[in-house]
C-alpha cells in the first residue's frame, strides 16, 4: 500500500520544490525544465562545416576543417551565455551532446572491408579532446572551467556510442589577453598570436603514448573569426601534435562589409 503512494509523494515533492525554487529554462526562461524542448531542439540539427570570417578557407591557413553543431543566435546564444556567464551548468549536458555530434560528424565512416568479405570493421580511432584554454581569471569568475566541463559532457555521449575518448586540457595562456569584444578578424588574430603553449612542457613526451591513429580535436564553444582555434592548433603543432579537426557548439555567421564582429563576451576563456 505504502509503495503505491511513493510516486505521488515524489511528484508532490517535485512540485513543492519548483514552487520554492522555480525551475526555469536556461535558454528562454520558461518554467518547468532546465532546458526546454524548444531550446534543446535548436541544438539537435545536423552538424555542418563551419564558415566564419577567414575560416571560410581554413586549409589555406594551415588549419584543419571545423565542424559546428549550430549557428550562434537566438536560443542557442542564450543557452551558451547562461551556461558560460550565469553559472547554468545544467545546460552542459545538451550543449555537450551537440558538441559530440559535431565531433562524430568529423569521424571517418566505418567500413566493413571489401564487398563479400565478412571481416569485422577496424576499431574506431581514439579521440583526444583538447579544449581551448581558459584564463585563471575566467575560471575564478565562473567557478569552473566551462570548456573542460563541456568536453566531459561530450565525451560521455561519445563513449556511450562506443568511442574511446580522452579529455586533455593540454594548453594554457602564456600572457594576459586584451578583451576581444568588438575586435575584427585581424585584431583578434594579433591579440592571440603566441598566446598559448603546452600546460606542462615536461609532459610533452606523453603525446608519444597516444594510441595509434588517435585523432586530436581542438574544442571551443563559439567560433567567431577562427583566431582562437588557430592559435590552439599552432601551439599543438609547435609541440609536434597534429590536430585532425576543430569542433564547436556554434558558429557566428560572417558579417558582410563590416570590420568588427559580434562580441562574445571578452577574451577566450
C-alpha positions as a printed Julia matrix, in Angstrom:
269×3 Matrix{Float64}:
  0.0     0.0     0.0
  2.75    2.42    1.01
  4.6     1.75   -2.25
  1.61    2.99   -4.23
  1.97    6.41   -2.66
  5.7     6.79   -3.36
  5.33    8.06   -6.96
  2.64   10.52   -5.83
  4.83   11.68   -2.94
  7.81   12.17   -5.26
  5.68   14.17   -7.69
  4.3    16.38   -4.93
  7.81   16.99   -3.59
  8.94   17.99   -7.08
  6.03   20.43   -7.37
  6.82   21.88   -3.93
 10.49   22.28   -4.84
  9.53   24.06   -8.06
  7.33   26.45   -6.08
 10.17   27.29   -3.68
 12.96   27.38   -6.26
 11.29   27.61   -9.7
 12.99   25.58  -12.41
 13.49   27.71  -15.49
 14.95   27.06  -18.92
 18.49   28.36  -19.31
 17.7    29.38  -22.87
 14.3    31.08  -22.79
 13.39   31.31  -19.12
 10.3    29.14  -19.49
  9.16   27.24  -16.41
  9.39   23.52  -15.84
 12.73   22.38  -17.28
 16.39   23.38  -17.05
 16.46   23.29  -20.87
 13.05   23.18  -22.54
 12.25   21.07  -25.59
 12.19   24.04  -27.95
 15.64   25.23  -26.87
 17.08   21.71  -26.92
 15.71   21.21  -30.43
 17.86   24.11  -31.66
 20.93   22.04  -30.76
 19.81   18.83  -32.49
 20.22   19.73  -36.13
 22.85   18.08  -38.33
 26.44   19.21  -37.77
 28.0    21.16  -40.62
 31.28   22.59  -41.87
 31.68   25.96  -40.16
 32.47   29.08  -42.15
 33.29   32.23  -40.2
 35.35   35.14  -41.44
 38.78   33.95  -42.57
 37.81   30.38  -41.61
 35.95   30.23  -44.93
 39.06   28.67  -46.46
 40.71   27.06  -43.4
 43.14   24.89  -45.32
 44.76   27.96  -46.86
 45.71   28.96  -43.33
 47.06   25.52  -42.49
 44.06   24.76  -40.31
 42.01   21.58  -40.18
 38.3    21.71  -41.03
 35.95   22.95  -38.32
 32.58   21.31  -37.59
 29.77   23.11  -35.77
 26.52   21.85  -34.28
 24.51   25.07  -34.59
 24.51   28.71  -35.63
 25.14   31.25  -32.88
 21.97   33.21  -32.29
 18.54   33.08  -30.67
 18.04   30.25  -28.21
 21.5    28.78  -28.84
 23.14   32.09  -27.93
 21.0    32.37  -24.8
 21.89   28.83  -23.72
 25.61   29.37  -24.22
 25.63   32.69  -22.38
 23.58   31.28  -19.49
 25.96   28.34  -19.23
 29.17   30.32  -19.62
 28.38   33.58  -17.84
 25.49   32.88  -15.46
 26.51   29.58  -13.93
 23.83   27.43  -15.59
 25.93   24.27  -15.54
 22.71   22.28  -16.0
 22.94   23.3   -19.67
 26.23   21.42  -20.04
 24.52   18.14  -20.95
 22.55   19.32  -24.03
 25.42   21.57  -25.12
 27.84   18.66  -24.72
 25.55   16.39  -26.72
 25.54   18.94  -29.54
 29.32   19.16  -29.4
 29.57   15.37  -29.5
 27.51   15.35  -32.68
 29.92   17.82  -34.29
 32.86   15.63  -33.28
 31.17   12.48  -34.6
 30.4    14.2   -37.9
 34.13   14.67  -38.44
 34.97   10.99  -37.97
 35.54    8.74  -40.98
 32.68    6.39  -41.75
 33.14    2.83  -40.59
 33.87    0.32  -43.3
 33.33   -3.4   -43.22
 36.01   -4.16  -45.79
 35.74   -5.29  -49.42
 32.36   -6.45  -50.67
 31.75  -10.12  -49.93
 34.4   -10.34  -47.22
 32.96  -10.96  -43.76
 35.55   -9.18  -41.68
 34.99   -7.03  -38.6
 35.44   -3.32  -39.17
 38.67   -1.79  -37.89
 38.42   -0.22  -34.43
 37.43    3.43  -34.38
 40.35    5.77  -33.7
 40.78    7.02  -30.15
 39.69   10.64  -29.72
 41.59   13.24  -27.71
 39.54   16.37  -26.98
 41.73   19.42  -26.31
 39.74   22.41  -25.02
 40.85   25.94  -25.81
 42.38   27.13  -22.51
 40.56   29.49  -20.17
 42.38   32.19  -18.25
 42.76   31.79  -14.49
 40.68   34.94  -14.01
 37.84   33.5   -16.09
 37.87   30.23  -14.14
 37.74   32.12  -10.84
 34.91   34.34  -12.05
 32.8    31.41  -13.24
 33.81   28.95  -10.56
 34.54   26.26  -13.17
 36.3    25.69  -16.48
 33.41   25.83  -18.92
 35.22   24.14  -21.82
 36.62   21.27  -19.75
 33.11   20.58  -18.44
 31.71   20.84  -21.97
 34.34   18.37  -23.23
 33.49   15.97  -20.4
 29.8    16.11  -21.29
 30.6    15.47  -24.95
 32.98   12.64  -24.05
 30.24   10.9   -22.05
 27.98   10.88  -25.13
 30.76    9.69  -27.42
 31.7     6.87  -25.03
 28.09    5.68  -24.96
 28.32    5.5   -28.74
 31.37    3.24  -28.47
 34.22    5.71  -28.96
 37.4     5.76  -26.91
 37.72    9.34  -25.69
 40.17   11.27  -23.55
 39.75   14.88  -22.41
 43.17   16.56  -22.35
 43.42   20.19  -21.11
 46.86   20.37  -22.71
 47.14   24.12  -23.31
 47.41   27.25  -21.17
 47.54   31.0   -21.83
 51.06   32.41  -21.52
 50.14   36.09  -21.18
 47.3    38.45  -20.45
 44.91   38.89  -23.37
 43.07   42.03  -24.34
 39.28   41.96  -24.38
 38.21   40.69  -27.8
 34.74   42.26  -27.75
 34.18   44.25  -30.92
 37.54   43.39  -32.49
 37.7    42.44  -36.15
 39.4    39.34  -37.52
 42.85   40.93  -37.97
 42.86   42.46  -34.48
 41.71   39.2   -32.9
 44.47   37.27  -34.63
 47.09   39.79  -33.46
 45.76   39.67  -29.9
 46.02   35.87  -29.8
 49.32   35.4   -31.65
 51.61   33.27  -29.49
 49.12   33.3   -26.61
 49.01   29.54  -25.88
 51.54   26.86  -25.01
 51.55   23.36  -23.54
 50.25   23.46  -19.99
 53.15   21.31  -18.79
 56.02   21.07  -21.29
 57.69   18.42  -19.11
 54.83   16.09  -20.0
 55.12   16.68  -23.73
 56.6    13.22  -24.12
 53.21   11.78  -23.19
 52.0    12.57  -26.67
 54.1     9.62  -27.81
 51.85    7.44  -25.65
 48.72    8.38  -27.59
 47.01    5.34  -29.09
 47.99    4.62  -32.66
 45.84    6.64  -35.03
 44.42    8.84  -32.27
 42.62   11.91  -33.55
 43.32   15.15  -31.68
 40.33   17.51  -31.77
 40.51   21.13  -30.64
 37.31   22.22  -28.87
 35.78   25.67  -28.43
 32.26   26.8   -27.6
 31.8    29.51  -30.24
 33.69   30.14  -33.49
 33.77   33.81  -34.45
 36.77   34.5   -36.7
 38.79   31.35  -36.1
 41.63   33.22  -34.36
 41.33   31.35  -31.05
 41.25   27.85  -32.51
 44.0    28.81  -34.96
 46.25   29.72  -32.04
 45.41   26.46  -30.25
 46.24   24.47  -33.39
 49.52   26.4   -33.75
 50.53   25.72  -30.14
 49.87   22.0   -30.54
 51.73   21.93  -33.84
 54.73   23.58  -32.14
 54.77   20.57  -29.81
 54.57   18.18  -32.79
 50.92   17.35  -32.12
 48.74   17.32  -35.22
 45.14   18.47  -34.91
 42.75   16.4   -37.02
 39.73   18.66  -36.74
 38.2    21.53  -34.77
 34.72   21.17  -33.26
 32.5    23.87  -31.75
 28.97   24.12  -30.43
 28.08   27.15  -32.55
 29.46   29.4   -35.26
 28.83   33.12  -35.69
 27.66   33.83  -39.22
 30.24   36.01  -41.02
 29.41   39.68  -41.33
 29.32   41.33  -44.71
 31.22   44.55  -45.22
 31.93   45.08  -41.51
 35.35   45.2   -39.89
 34.12   44.34  -36.39
 32.39   41.09  -35.49
 29.81   40.39  -32.78
 31.19   40.43  -29.24
 31.33   37.07  -27.48
 31.9    38.5   -24.01
 35.6    39.24  -23.88
 38.76   37.23  -24.47
 38.78   33.46  -24.9
 38.11   31.56  -21.73
